Amino acid sequence: MEMTKLAPVSLAMFYGANRDFANAFSVRVTLKNPIEPEALRRALDKAMERYPYFSVRLTVRGEDLVLENNPLPVTIVKGPEPAKLNTAASNYHLVGVSYERTSVVFGAFHALTDGAGAFHWIKTVLYYYLCETEGRTLDPAGVRLAGEDIPAGELEDPFPAEIPALDEPIAPRWSGAFRVADHTPVGRQRCWHIRIGETSFMKYTRT
């Protein structure tokens, strides 16, 4: 069975996960029409053919944590959040999906991918879902599709194996920025929905 040894950055996220900090994130996509579960199931299964590196489970080999292929389907549940990742409820996957009313929620463990990587996966699932539910073939430009060759660079760890020495800290110096920690009581979890204009958000991220 094919296995992938985890990079130092990913290992830190696995070891840092605990009851109070799962190190997972989710993205909610709201559509106009009620979600059709059967179509979502087919779309997710088709999309996973394009992302074999997301079809994995965590296992221990000797003294190493590694990722190995997971042939079980990625779970879809009805509710506000996906099944708890890396458990029997999620078929031990590190990604999962849920739905309620007109929304689909995509969850992922941060050691497996970041928002940029998950965004491509989400687009692929939605492409297949909307093609079926809308009854037409949509323009696939910018969407990664099943059956395509996966570029070698797509599978590479974007972080260096060794942490470089820096004169300046990686984290930016904030001044008056909104800090979630300042508004969340100790021991409590809260979900924040923040609306940001696309133009200003893209300008911020590019800097």
Disulfide bonds with the S-S distance in Angstrom:
none
